[in-house]
């Protein structure tokens, strides 16, 4: 028989097997749907750097018309819930207990010194920064307004792509990247190691099957799980969380396929080092965690030390994330991100070549 | 088809080392078409390593393997289309049905269309799996799993069949049917290599090789092996007091081993001991303890006796 035709017949048989096993396994169906939904809920509702309804203590020992006007201005932002305390001591206790996140203090000598004090809970540095920033900005503006002073320069700020600077449109597209990397790296590693553990892999290799045919079928099955998750999360992000989708689906799909080359390669590489499924799982987490941290998913890369920033160049997730955020928020298209697509293709090829060489 | 003189499996100087450990040590195997060749030995003697090399799953450290006229070391993939393999452990997919497993194998061997359908039906019929085609393989009883393993190995009509402890854990009836099938396959001209540690199964083989510590220490047809002179004679004691004799015999200096066997005792003497010495001992004890001896005669050697003797010779 023609060797190419024989190879295609084998590949078709293997693909049938992989997809049957995939769809038949209840744990697999769970793994495909529940973790993505869970992450969506976690990041859609729980994780947010935004300051909304921050509990603030107000200690107004001056009680002048000016302080009342300032208090009213803070209340009017709608971002803070104000609690009035007669003295500093009980307010400090509330801060200790974590019941409030900051204290706004007008001392009895406010009239003469014209100084208001903000004390924030620095144990949560991120929100402390946001709260002090917003409070002081509000106070400044209100003070200027009541004094009738025009600021020398008018600053008009606009945020493009995410007009209200919400965290959701920033985080939710990123979930696609984290879910795809977690699902596909773990799945690739686990299914290959599982077949080795059960002896089914060795049994396959007594047949005329080539290792590459076996791996291609496996990777095709895992890649389709990854693409399924991309589509699932995108639909929910747009339909439920009102995240915009300004680019095109082709760009997202192309980016996902290029990224899958890396994650499948990494999964395969892990499978070549792990002897049991538990080892594979553990190794996968060791690899995935730094990939996510270095990707810029939660922590901006430009804030990292220079050496760490160089490391992020090797993280395919970094480029995937840029592509995904662009497709959702900016829509500037594939052309604007040729570098990212190119890097993913490069890293993906390297990962595949390396892993295929090792799996022999 | 090759002419009958050329062996279907030929391994010369086959050696496999794992680090310092030599699992298989310069063995020579030749299996003719239509022959059932048995590889015997205890666990760890090197049988499974040997069969894995012969199937092309494990490259040999040194040596030459030719299976169905193909060089297994250099062209393993070409040879694989000619061989069928049944693993010791069930190694098809438990989460696929019987038919799905067989279809997968059919695809892997490039079977398509009418021939594929024909071969699948034939395999299901041959191994009595027709009513079980829609059952998940993982849910099958062990004997059925073994049959499925054999069905999968026969789909592509291989010229050579490798069976690694195919009947371990299978009930005696199923084992017998399994062997009947093996004979039918051999009659059709297939060369069969089987590993086992069941002595009764070893007798079913046309030729046997006994492995110990990676080497073949005895080889021949079962008859040839049974005719080998034993350095340690075996006597058969027939007595209504066999149970008491058994307890006593353990303490006699002439005796190496006592094996109760169908109401009689098989008594193996130490090397160099004359059967007459035991006869005298038995008579004296019988009188002293008022035990009855119906008969004490030299026993026909069994394969196990031969192997125990060979293994002991080699241990010295």
Interface residues (C-beta under 8 A of the other chain):
Chain A: X1 X6 X9 X10 X12 X13 X14 X16 X17 X20 X21 X24 X25 X198 X199 X200 X202 X203 X204 X205 X206 X207 X208 X209 X210
Chain B: X55 X56 X57 X77 X80 X81 X83 X85 X87 X89 X91 X92 X93 X95 X96 X100 X103 X104 X105 X106 X107 X108 X109 X110 X111 X112
